[in-house]
Amino acid sequence: MHFSIPETESRSGDSGGSAYVAYNIHVNGVLHCRVRYSQLLGLHEQLRKEYGANVLPAFPPKKLFSLTPAEVEQRREQLEKYMQAVRQDPLLGSSETFNSFLRRAQQETQQVPTEEVSLEVLLSNGQKVLVSVLTSDQTDDVLEAVAAKLDLPDDLIGYFSLFLVREKEDGAISFVRKLQEFELPYVSVTSLRSQEYKIVLRKSYWDSAYDDDVMENRVGLNLLYAQTVSDIERGWILVTKEQHRQLKSLQEKVSKKEFLRLAQTLRHYGYLRFDACVADFPEKDCPVVVSAGNSELSLQLRLPGQQLREGSFRVTRMRCWRVTSSVPLPSGGTSSPGRGRGEVRLELAFEYLMSKDRLQWVTITSPQAIMMSICLQSMVDELMVKKSGGSIRKMLRRRVGGTLRRSDSQQAVKSPPLLESPDASRESMIKLSSKLSAVSLRGIGSPSTDASAGDVHGNFAFEGIGDEDLDPGIVYLSLD
């Protein structure tokens, strides 16, 4: 998750006394909470008591006298690096101390009192699930409430997650982020003050082999089936006319498992699709559509006068990646801290093993770059769990003093309508022999020179390979 403190505010004291500096903490570019230096110092001291000083990153020291504007900006930068380092640390970032601090700060900043409310959560097929929650309920609480309403077994809850999405006027869905343990879903969605933003329940794993666990249960099967039908209708899963005919026939027979077995063989099954954006692959400023799934990033593109093409970048061949942000300067060419800033430009860059001895950087410029990075990290985590012989099956974690609220009447997952005829403009895939190593890409430097260590995500699933192991990385798409 990407934390930033892009700006500060001078605010009056609670009793009209001296002013103080407030730091705006943003998550994925959206204001999450507003905190003071003393509050962050208190968090640091609590973490130090629990985990020891040698585990924590450096915290900006106190100052005896008032800070100059330059010192305020310097402290802001130091605090931003501190919060990012803590969040990225597996031990500190998952600690209840850190997450509860951010949840309290979010609720206080948005001035939302603790009370019982109704929260609408959507399934992938648009079905609405209305759950009764507290405004102070964290993400796991809300997920459990949705599972209870649907009668999803406890041991399958970990296979699903809540996502914050933006629903456009044409019905298209744009993923904002996966809701995390440090936030309150009700506060997160209502603080955006727009009906476009929704919370959606969707499966949270990438390897289709785990579908077997989900399909053992009736509710799990229905959720997976509804999501797959929706993804096909949206064009996220690539289907030929013949495959579409077979799928529709299985729908008519209400053969949900057989439907899913066939869908598993289709390109982009279980992928998340992002909005159209720009990449430097295979040339600068190339319009692409990025999808994430099956341990890869897929870039669909069309160069002038050429067929639609797809470049597949395997996660195991990404040595590392980073997300960077920049803000265009105003026309004057200068900008003071926190003033006159334009829209933030986000880039995801990953270093890719193009051949046995050649690493190359590929850059994607997209407002959803952080979400793409989160997908990469979760795919790596899943690969590492599988490599160690573990399982993603998670038993429901019972909190101390917590109880799972079961609804008196469960809500059934509605069966989606039959698939519509395939859109003739959609293009199916024909594989041709072509290697990524033949494509010219623009290098952007190395992490050691362009970014600090805290900005780069190392990939523990990275695998060295020989040229003979490189399978075709490009497929061409054409009408079928």
SULTA-V271285 format. One line per field, one symbol per residue. ss: DSSP state (H for helix, E for strand, L for the rest). phi: phi as a letter, one per 40 degrees, with the letter a starting at -180 (. if undefined). burial: # if it has 9 or more other C-alpha atoms within 8 Angstrom, else .. Layout:
BEGIN
ss->???
phi->???
burial->???
END
This chain:
BEGIN
ss->LLEEEEEEEEELLLLLLLLEEEEEEEELLEEEEEEEHHHHHHHHHHHHHHHLLLLLLLLLLLLLLLLLHHHHHHHHHHHHHHHHHHHHLHHHHLLHHHHHHHHHHHHHHHLLLLLEEEEEEELLLLLEEEEEEELLLLHHHHHHHHHHHHLLLHHHHHHEEEEEEEELLLLLEEEEEELLLLLLHHHHHHLLLLLLEEEEEEELLLLHHHHHHHHLLHHHHHHHHHHHHHHHHLLLLELLHHHHHHHHHHHHLLLHHHHHHHHLLLELLLLEELLLEEELLLLLLEEEEEEEELLEEEEEEELLLLLEEEEEEEHHHEEEEEEEEEELLLLLLLLLLLLLLLLEEEEEEEEEEEELLEEEEEEEELLLHHHHHHHHHHHHHHHHHHHLLLLLLLLLLLLLLLLLLLLLLLLLLLLLLLLLLLLLLLLEEELLLLLHHHLLLLLLLLHHHHLLHHHEEELLLLLLLLHHHLLLLEEEEELL
phi->.cbabcabbcbcccbgcccbcbbccbbfgbdbabbcdccccccdccccccbgccccccbdccbcbdccdccccccdcccccccccccccdccccccccccccccccccccfbccacbcbcbccccgccbcbcbcccccdcccdcccccccgcddcbcccbabbcbbccccgcbbccaccbccbbdcccccccfacccbbbcacbbbccccddccccbccdccccccccccccccgcccbccccccccccccccfccccdccccccccgcgccbbcdabbcbcacfccbbbbbiffabbbcabcdgbccbbbbbcccbccaaabbbabdccdcgbacdgbgccccbbbbbbcbccadbbbbcbbbbaccdccccccdccccdcccccccgcbccbccccccgcbcccccbcbcccccccdcdcccccbcbbcbcabcccccbccbgbdcbbacdccbccbcccbcbbdccccdbbbbbacb
burial->..######...##......#########..#######..##.##.###...#...#..#............##.###############..###..#######.####.#........#######.#.#.#########..###########..##############.....######.#########.......######..##.#.....##...###############..####....#..##.##...##..##.##..#.####.##..#######..#################....#################...####....#.....#...############..########.#########..##.#####.......##..............#..#.............###....###....##....#...##.###..#.##.......#.#######..
END
